[in-house]
Amino acid sequence: MRAIRISRTGGPEVLDLVEIDTPRPGPGEILIRNQAIGLNFIDTYHRTGLYPVKLPSGLGMEGAGEVVEVGEGVDRFTPGDLAAYASGPIGAYAEFHVVKAGRAVKPPAGITAEIAAAALLKGMTAEFLLARCFPVQPGQTLLVHAAAGGVGSILVQWAKALGAEVIATVGSEDKAARARSLGADHTILYRDQDVAEEVRRITGGVGVPVVYDSVGAATFEASLKSLARRGMMVSYGNASGPAPAILPAQLSQLGSVFLTRPTLFDYVATTEELDASAAALFEVIANGQVRIDIGQTFPLAEARAAHEAMEGRETVGASLLIP
C-alpha cells in the first residue's frame, strides 16, 4: 500500500510517499481502507519534532473509511461498516490503517467518510472545549482565535448554538467574512488590530470569561489581557509556535485568571468518553447547528503541498487527503 512516512524531522520536504506492506489487525483491532484522511496541525508538530515520535514513522491521527477486516474479539465493528478515528495510532496518511476497535466510532447514517474525517478530531476538540473544559453558558461572550480554521469554524457555530456571543480573530478580511457567515458577532484582524484593546472595547472594559487560543506564541499575551476577572485562558494549540512560559504570579496580576493547556486525548481517554463526544458532535451536525466545510482536498501523494498550505495559513475550514 502507499503511505506517507518520515525518517527525520523538519519541514514538509521530509514527507516521503512510499510503498509498504498492508498491515493486518491483531486482537481487538480493525483494518480500515481509508476513504478520507483528516489534516490537522498536530500532524505538523509530529513532523517537526515539537511532539517527538519514534522515527521512522507514519503521520496523521484521523481518518475514515470501510472496515475490511476485524481482529480476534472484535464485536464493535463488522467488515463493510464505516468507521472513523481521531486518536491514533499515528499513521493515518496511508491507504489502509489499523486502529483499536475501542478507539474508532461508527458514524450514523447521513455522515459520509469525508465529513467524518473532516469533523471528528476538530469537532470533538470543540465539544470538550465548550462543554467540559469551560462549560459555556447562554449569554457569555467568548474569544475564539483562528475562527476561520478547522476547529475555530466549528467552535464559532457551536458556541452560537449554545447562546454565546462570539468575538472571532482572523488573519484577513476574507477570513473575517467567513467567520461572520458562521455566526461570529464581532471580528478582529489580529495582525492589524490590538486584540486585547478591541476585546475591552466590545465588552465595555470587562473582558471575556474564556479565550480559546490555538495560535500560541503570536496571540498568547493578548489572550491573557483579554480575560475578565477569574476568566480562563484555554491554550490548545501552537500554530504560530509554542506559547511562552509564564510565572504563576502573573495570573493573579491579570485578575486571578486561570490557564489550562488541554489535549483532546485526555477528554476521550475511554471508549465511553469517545462515544459520548462523537455522538454530541454528530448530533449538532445532523440538526444543522454545525456545518462542516471541507475547504480543500489533496491527493495522498501531495501531502507535502497540503502541509505547506496549512502552515502558510492558506487553508479555510477542513482539509483532507484522499488516498
C-alpha positions, 0 to 999 in steps of 0.5 A: 500500500502507499503511505506517507512516512518520515525518517527525520524531522523538519519541514514538509520536504521530509514527507516521503510517499512510499510503498509498504506492506498492508498491515493486518489487525491483531486482537481487538483491532480493525483494518480500515481502507481509508476513504478520507484522511483528516489534516490537522496541525498536530500532524505538523508538530509530529513532523517537526519534532515539537511532539517527538515520535519514534522515527521512522514513522507514519503521520496523521491521527484521523481518518475514515473509511470501510472496515475490511477486516476485524481482529480476534474479539472484535464485536464493535465493528463488522467488515463493510461498516464505516468507521472513523478515528481521531486518536491514533495510532499515528499513521493515518496518511496511508491507504489502509490503517489499523486502529483499536476497535475501542478507539474508532466510532461508527458514524450514523447514517447521513455522515459520509467518510469525508465529513467524518474525517473532516469533523471528528478530531476538530469537532470533538476538540470543540465539544470538550472545549465548550462543554467540559473544559469551560462549560459555556453558558447562554449569554457569555461572550467568548474569544475564539482565535483562528475562527476561520480554521478547522476547529475555530469554524466549528467552535464559532457555530457551536458556541452560537448554538449554545447562546454565546456571543462570539468575538472571532480573530482572523488573519484577513478580511476574507477570513473575517467574512467567513467567520461572520457567515458562521455566526461570529458577532464581532471580528478582529484582524489580529495582525492589524488590530490590538486584540486585547484593546478591541476585546475591552472595547466590545465588552465595555472594559470587562473582558471575556470569561474564556479565550480559546487560543490555538495560535500560541506564541503570536496571540498568547499575551493578548489572550491573557489581557483579554480575560475578565476577572477569574476568566480562563485562558484555554491554550490548545494549540501552537500554530504560530509556535509554542506559547511562552512560559509564564510565572504563576504570579502573573495570573493573579496580576491579570485578575486571578485568571486561570490557564489550562493547556488541554489535549483532546486525548485526555477528554476521550481517554475511554471508549465511553468518553469517545462515544459520548463526544462523537455522538454530541458532535454528530448530533449538532451536525445532523440538526444543522447547528454545525456545518462542516466545510471541507475547504480543500482536498489533496491527493495522498501523494501531495501531502507535502503541498497540503502541509505547506498550505496549512502552515502558510495559513492558506487553508479555510475550514477542513482539509483532507487527503484522499488516498 
